[in-house]
Amino acid sequence: MNKLFGKGDYAAFISLLSLSIKLIKSAESKSKSIFITLVSIYILSIFLQGFAIGLFYFGVKNYIDNSNVNYIARLISFIPMELNAVEQLVISSLPAFVLLLLSSKVLSYSRVGLSRLVLRLRDSSLIKLDKITKTIDEAPSFYRELDGTFGAMRALYLNAFVFAQAFIAICVLSYFEPILSLINIAFLFVFFYFLTLVKRNNRNNDKEPLDIDVEDEGVGISSKSFERLEKMRIFGRNSSNIILFLSVILGIFLSLDFITSLDSLTLIFFLLRYISNIYTPISVISASCVPYKENIVTFLNIENFTYYENKNYDCEVPKKRALVFVSKSYKEKHMFLDIELRGKALEKLSSTLNCKRSKYVPLNITDDYPIKKSKIKQFYKNKFRSTDKIIFCI
């Protein structure tokens, strides 16, 4: 499963998703409570939208076959005048538009809260990283790229509503048209497969650092990366339109029930639109965090190591030995790779950490995909002592 992290743009997206989940799990109780509250608001907004779609559905049904839907009949009874079918459709649609407006306001509140939550996670992560990471002389690129990592995470959280909306839509679709629901799930897997084939073109840019700051709805970008992100935005949008078109065509080809009536077609088309909306944000977020993939993987490995360390760590026991992990991107890595210089580097770290000695652990914490959790667990079981202190040189 870990090898999936090393393939194309899909790798960057899944790595970012895994890191986001890990940070929420390890966050303090207040941050978790805020996250649960905002997610609940998300769900409330989805139900408001679903209810609005239901009201619009009954309005269209009343307009098509004059079925005298109960709530529409009661609504019109308050109006002391005769209304034709079109006027009844407009009047019956007003509550739906009001609910859509209300859900938009609720969603806006939640999005602002999620944006602040990401900043809160960033601040708490910096405090934690300061305790478990060390540098020699110059600051590492890891911290310089951390803003880009959390920028991509912010974009992921701000688009979480789109993903939640699609999940609810596909659940509703499975009730009305289970075959079409399975087809769209298959389309999603095919889309992810094509995303694993998309790789960054490093031609003429190998020596130039990429600088991308992800922003809400537009992904603020530098001129170097604009073309790539715009291509991925178009790729996602085209995928969305193609999948929506194929869903309707397959519905006709398979003679599914929603094709037989206009009201059913309207409802299913709404659901398909919500489902297909996920492809554009996935494409853009994947492309935007590719330059930070090494940073994300390193951060994820550190989180995984500290998760197991917390289970084995004893604060009351004095730390005699520092176990030092060095990433590929560490500026002074050569000091640890060179046997003659390693002793000086470890001695310097020992004095800084107030440990009697430091030991270099030849395990790369930066790779194409995160280290397996089983391997980390085995390390703590066989090589970690209660008197040890874990240090990451990034």
C-alpha positions as CSV (number, residue, x, y, z in Angstrom):
1,M,0.0,0.0,0.0
2,N,2.9,2.4,0.8
3,K,4.2,2.1,-2.8
4,L,1.1,4.0,-3.9
5,F,2.6,7.1,-2.2
6,G,5.4,7.1,-4.8
7,K,3.4,7.4,-8.0
8,G,2.6,10.7,-9.8
9,D,0.4,13.4,-8.5
10,Y,-1.7,10.9,-6.7
11,A,1.2,10.3,-4.3
12,A,1.3,13.9,-3.2
13,F,-2.5,14.0,-2.6
14,I,-2.6,10.8,-0.6
15,S,0.5,11.8,1.4
16,L,-1.1,15.2,2.2
17,L,-4.4,13.5,3.2
18,S,-2.6,11.0,5.5
19,L,-0.6,13.9,7.1
20,S,-3.8,15.9,7.7
21,I,-5.5,12.9,9.4
22,K,-2.4,12.2,11.5
23,L,-2.3,15.9,12.7
24,I,-5.9,15.9,13.7
25,K,-5.5,12.6,15.6
26,S,-2.5,13.9,17.5
27,A,-3.9,17.4,18.1
28,E,-4.9,18.7,21.5
29,S,-8.5,18.2,22.7
30,K,-9.6,21.7,21.9
31,S,-8.5,21.4,18.3
32,K,-10.2,18.1,18.0
33,S,-13.4,19.6,19.4
34,I,-13.2,22.5,16.9
35,F,-12.7,20.1,14.1
36,I,-15.7,17.9,15.1
37,T,-17.9,21.1,15.4
38,L,-16.9,22.3,12.0
39,V,-17.5,18.9,10.5
40,S,-20.9,18.8,12.1
41,I,-21.6,22.2,10.5
42,Y,-20.5,20.8,7.2
43,I,-23.0,17.9,7.6
44,L,-25.8,20.4,8.5
45,S,-25.1,22.4,5.4
46,I,-25.2,19.3,3.2
47,F,-28.6,18.3,4.7
48,L,-29.9,21.8,4.1
49,Q,-28.8,21.6,0.5
50,G,-30.4,18.1,0.1
51,F,-33.7,19.4,1.6
52,A,-33.6,22.3,-0.9
53,I,-33.1,19.9,-3.8
54,G,-36.0,17.9,-2.5
55,L,-38.3,21.0,-2.5
56,F,-37.2,21.9,-6.0
57,Y,-37.9,18.3,-7.1
58,F,-41.5,18.5,-5.8
59,G,-41.9,21.9,-7.4
60,V,-40.9,20.5,-10.8
61,K,-43.1,17.4,-10.3
62,N,-46.0,19.7,-9.5
63,Y,-45.3,21.7,-12.6
64,I,-45.0,18.7,-14.9
65,D,-48.0,16.6,-14.0
66,N,-50.0,18.9,-11.7
67,S,-49.9,16.4,-8.9
68,N,-50.9,19.0,-6.3
69,V,-48.1,18.2,-3.8
70,N,-49.3,18.9,-0.3
71,Y,-46.8,21.5,0.8
72,I,-47.1,23.4,-2.5
73,A,-50.9,23.4,-2.2
74,R,-50.6,24.8,1.4
75,L,-48.1,27.4,0.2
76,I,-50.3,28.6,-2.6
77,S,-53.4,28.7,-0.4
78,F,-51.9,31.7,1.5
79,I,-51.7,33.7,-1.8
80,P,-55.2,35.3,-2.5
81,M,-54.9,35.0,-6.3
82,E,-55.0,32.5,-9.1
83,L,-51.6,31.3,-10.3
84,N,-50.7,29.5,-13.5
85,A,-48.2,26.5,-13.6
86,V,-45.1,28.6,-14.2
87,E,-46.0,31.0,-11.3
88,Q,-46.6,28.0,-9.0
89,L,-43.2,26.7,-10.0
90,V,-41.5,30.0,-9.1
91,I,-43.3,30.3,-5.8
92,S,-42.6,26.7,-4.8
93,S,-38.9,27.1,-5.6
94,L,-38.5,30.1,-3.3
95,P,-38.1,28.0,-0.1
96,A,-35.4,25.9,-1.9
97,F,-33.4,29.0,-2.8
98,V,-33.7,30.3,0.7
99,L,-32.4,27.0,2.1
100,L,-29.5,27.1,-0.4
101,L,-28.6,30.6,0.7
102,L,-28.8,29.6,4.4
103,S,-26.6,26.5,3.7
104,S,-24.1,28.8,1.9
105,K,-23.8,31.1,5.0
106,V,-23.4,28.1,7.2
107,L,-20.7,26.7,4.9
108,S,-18.9,30.1,4.9
109,Y,-18.7,30.0,8.7
110,S,-17.3,26.5,8.6
111,R,-14.7,27.3,5.9
112,V,-13.4,30.3,7.9
113,G,-13.2,28.0,11.0
114,L,-11.2,25.4,9.1
115,S,-8.8,27.9,7.8
116,R,-8.1,29.1,11.3
117,L,-7.8,25.5,12.5
118,V,-5.0,24.8,9.9
119,L,-3.1,27.8,11.3
120,R,-3.7,26.4,14.8
121,L,-2.3,23.0,13.8
122,R,0.7,24.8,12.1
123,D,1.6,26.7,15.3
124,S,1.3,23.6,17.5
125,S,3.3,21.6,15.0
126,L,6.1,24.2,15.0
127,I,6.3,24.0,18.8
128,K,6.5,20.2,18.7
129,L,9.0,20.1,15.9
130,D,11.2,22.6,17.7
131,K,11.6,20.0,20.5
132,I,12.4,17.0,18.4
133,T,14.3,18.4,15.5
134,K,17.7,20.0,15.4
135,T,19.9,21.9,12.9
136,I,23.6,22.4,12.5
137,D,24.5,26.0,11.6
138,E,22.0,26.9,8.9
139,A,18.2,26.6,8.9
140,P,17.0,23.6,6.8
141,S,14.7,23.9,3.8
142,F,12.2,21.8,5.7
143,Y,11.0,24.9,7.6
144,R,11.0,27.1,4.6
145,E,8.7,24.7,2.8
146,L,6.4,24.2,5.8
147,D,4.2,27.1,4.9
148,G,3.6,25.6,1.4
149,T,2.8,22.2,3.1
150,F,0.2,23.8,5.4
151,G,-1.1,26.0,2.5
152,A,-1.9,22.8,0.6
153,M,-3.5,21.3,3.7
154,R,-5.6,24.5,4.0
155,A,-6.8,24.0,0.5
156,L,-7.6,20.4,1.3
157,Y,-9.7,21.4,4.3
158,L,-11.5,24.2,2.5
159,N,-12.5,21.8,-0.2
160,A,-13.6,19.1,2.3
161,F,-17.2,20.2,1.8
162,V,-17.0,19.2,-1.9
163,F,-15.7,15.7,-0.9
164,A,-18.4,15.4,1.8
165,Q,-21.0,16.6,-0.6
166,A,-19.9,14.0,-3.2
167,F,-20.0,11.2,-0.5
168,I,-23.5,12.0,0.5
169,A,-24.6,12.4,-3.1
170,I,-23.2,9.0,-4.0
171,C,-25.0,7.4,-1.0
172,V,-28.3,8.9,-2.2
173,L,-27.6,7.9,-5.8
174,S,-27.0,4.3,-4.6
175,Y,-30.6,4.3,-3.3
176,F,-32.2,5.6,-6.5
177,E,-29.8,4.1,-9.1
178,P,-27.3,1.6,-7.5
179,I,-25.9,0.6,-10.9
180,L,-25.1,4.2,-11.7
181,S,-23.6,4.7,-8.3
182,L,-21.2,1.7,-8.9
183,I,-20.3,3.1,-12.3
184,N,-19.3,6.5,-10.7
185,I,-17.2,4.7,-8.1
186,A,-15.4,2.9,-10.9
187,F,-14.9,6.2,-12.6
188,L,-13.2,7.6,-9.5
189,F,-10.7,4.7,-9.4
190,V,-10.0,5.2,-13.1
191,F,-9.4,8.9,-12.4
192,F,-6.9,8.1,-9.6
193,Y,-5.1,5.7,-11.9
194,F,-4.6,8.4,-14.5
195,L,-3.5,10.7,-11.7
196,T,-0.7,8.3,-10.8
197,L,0.6,8.7,-14.4
198,V,0.9,12.5,-14.1
199,K,4.4,13.5,-13.1
200,R,6.0,16.9,-12.8
201,N,8.1,17.9,-15.8
202,N,11.5,18.9,-14.4
203,R,12.9,20.0,-17.8
204,N,14.7,23.3,-17.5
205,N,13.6,23.6,-13.9
206,D,15.8,21.1,-12.1
207,K,18.0,23.9,-10.6
208,E,15.2,26.3,-9.9
209,P,13.2,25.9,-6.6
210,L,9.5,25.9,-7.0
211,D,7.5,28.3,-4.8
212,I,3.8,27.7,-4.4
213,D,1.4,29.1,-1.8
214,V,-2.0,27.4,-1.9
215,E,-4.9,29.8,-1.4
216,D,-8.7,29.4,-1.1
217,E,-10.5,28.6,-4.3
218,G,-7.8,29.8,-6.6
219,V,-4.5,28.4,-5.3
220,G,-2.2,31.4,-5.3
221,I,0.9,30.4,-7.3
222,S,4.1,31.7,-8.7
223,S,4.7,32.3,-12.4
224,K,6.8,29.1,-12.6
225,S,4.0,26.8,-11.5
226,F,1.0,28.6,-13.0
227,E,1.0,26.7,-16.2
228,R,1.2,23.3,-14.5
229,L,-1.6,24.1,-12.0
230,E,-3.8,25.5,-14.7
231,K,-3.3,22.4,-16.8
232,M,-4.3,20.2,-13.9
233,R,-7.3,22.4,-13.2
234,I,-8.4,21.9,-16.9
235,F,-7.6,18.2,-16.5
236,G,-9.9,18.0,-13.5
237,R,-12.7,20.0,-15.1
238,N,-12.6,18.0,-18.3
239,S,-12.7,14.8,-16.3
240,S,-15.7,16.1,-14.4
241,N,-17.6,16.9,-17.6
242,I,-16.6,13.7,-19.4
243,I,-17.7,11.5,-16.4
244,L,-21.0,13.4,-16.1
245,F,-21.6,13.0,-19.8
246,L,-20.7,9.3,-19.8
247,S,-23.0,8.7,-16.7
248,V,-26.0,10.0,-18.7
249,I,-25.0,8.1,-21.8
250,L,-24.6,4.8,-19.9
251,G,-28.0,5.5,-18.2
252,I,-29.6,5.7,-21.6
253,F,-27.7,2.7,-22.9
254,L,-28.6,0.6,-19.8
255,S,-32.2,1.9,-19.9
256,L,-32.1,3.0,-16.3
257,D,-35.2,4.3,-14.6
258,F,-34.1,7.9,-14.2
259,I,-34.2,8.4,-18.0
260,T,-38.0,7.7,-18.2
261,S,-39.1,11.0,-16.5
262,L,-38.0,14.6,-16.4
263,D,-38.2,14.9,-12.6
264,S,-36.1,11.8,-12.0
265,L,-33.6,13.0,-14.6
266,T,-33.4,16.4,-12.8
267,L,-32.7,14.8,-9.4
268,I,-30.1,12.3,-10.7
269,F,-28.4,15.0,-12.7
270,F,-28.1,17.1,-9.5
271,L,-26.5,14.2,-7.7
272,L,-24.1,13.4,-10.6
273,R,-23.1,17.1,-10.7
274,Y,-22.2,17.0,-7.0
275,I,-20.3,13.7,-7.4
276,S,-18.3,15.0,-10.4
277,N,-17.3,18.2,-8.6
278,I,-14.5,16.4,-6.7
279,Y,-12.3,15.9,-9.7
280,T,-11.1,19.5,-10.1
281,P,-10.1,20.2,-6.5
282,I,-8.3,16.8,-6.3
283,S,-6.3,17.6,-9.5
284,V,-5.4,21.1,-8.4
285,I,-4.5,20.2,-4.8
286,S,-2.4,17.2,-6.0
287,A,-0.4,19.5,-8.4
288,S,0.0,22.2,-5.9
289,C,1.6,20.0,-3.2
290,V,3.9,18.1,-5.5
291,P,6.9,20.5,-4.9
292,Y,6.4,19.9,-1.2
293,K,6.0,16.1,-1.4
294,E,9.4,15.4,0.2
295,N,8.5,17.9,3.0
296,I,5.2,16.2,3.5
297,V,6.7,12.7,3.6
298,T,9.3,13.8,6.1
299,F,6.7,15.4,8.3
300,L,4.5,12.3,8.1
301,N,7.4,10.1,9.1
302,I,8.2,12.3,12.0
303,E,4.6,12.2,13.2
304,N,4.6,8.4,12.9
305,F,7.9,8.0,14.8
306,T,6.7,10.4,17.6
307,Y,3.4,8.5,17.8
308,Y,5.2,5.3,18.8
309,E,7.7,7.2,20.9
310,N,4.9,8.6,23.1
311,K,4.0,5.0,23.9
312,N,7.6,4.1,24.9
313,Y,8.7,7.5,26.4
314,D,9.2,8.0,30.1
315,C,9.6,11.7,31.1
316,E,11.0,10.9,34.5
317,V,13.9,8.8,33.2
318,P,17.0,10.9,32.3
319,K,18.0,10.7,28.7
320,K,21.5,9.3,28.2
321,R,21.5,8.7,24.5
322,A,20.1,10.6,21.5
323,L,19.1,8.5,18.5
324,V,19.7,10.7,15.4
325,F,17.8,10.4,12.2
326,V,19.0,12.4,9.2
327,S,16.9,13.3,6.2
328,K,18.1,13.3,2.6
329,S,17.4,17.1,2.3
330,Y,19.4,17.9,5.4
331,K,22.0,20.5,4.4
332,E,24.8,19.1,6.6
333,K,24.1,15.4,5.9
334,H,27.6,14.9,4.7
335,M,28.9,15.4,8.2
336,F,27.0,12.2,9.2
337,L,27.8,10.2,6.1
338,D,31.5,10.9,6.5
339,I,32.9,8.7,9.3
340,E,35.6,11.2,10.2
341,L,33.1,14.1,10.6
342,R,30.3,12.1,12.1
343,G,32.0,12.0,15.6
344,K,32.2,15.8,15.7
345,A,28.6,16.3,14.5
346,L,27.3,13.8,17.1
347,E,29.4,15.3,19.9
348,K,28.0,18.7,19.0
349,L,24.5,17.4,19.2
350,S,25.1,15.6,22.5
351,S,26.2,18.9,24.1
352,T,23.2,20.7,22.7
353,L,20.7,18.0,23.8
354,N,22.3,17.4,27.3
355,C,22.8,13.7,26.5
356,K,25.9,11.7,27.3
357,R,26.2,10.5,23.7
358,S,24.4,10.5,20.3
359,K,24.1,7.6,17.9
360,Y,23.5,8.0,14.2
361,V,20.6,5.8,12.9
362,P,21.1,5.0,9.1
363,L,17.4,5.1,8.3
364,N,16.2,7.6,5.7
365,I,13.2,9.5,6.9
366,T,12.8,11.1,3.5
367,D,11.8,8.9,0.6
368,D,9.4,8.6,-2.2
369,Y,6.8,7.3,0.2
370,P,6.5,7.1,4.0
371,I,8.3,4.4,6.0
372,K,6.0,1.5,6.9
373,K,4.5,1.7,10.3
374,S,5.4,-1.9,11.0
375,K,9.1,-1.0,10.4
376,I,8.8,1.9,12.8
377,K,7.1,-0.3,15.4
378,Q,9.8,-2.9,15.0
379,F,12.5,-0.3,15.6
380,Y,10.9,0.8,18.9
381,K,10.5,-2.7,20.0
382,N,14.1,-3.9,19.2
383,K,16.3,-0.8,19.4
384,F,14.6,1.9,21.5
385,R,15.3,2.2,25.3
386,S,13.5,4.3,27.9
387,T,16.7,6.3,28.3
388,D,16.8,7.3,24.6
389,K,15.7,10.5,23.0
390,I,14.7,10.7,19.3
391,I,16.1,13.6,17.3
392,F,15.5,14.4,13.6
393,C,18.0,16.4,11.6
394,I,15.9,18.0,8.8
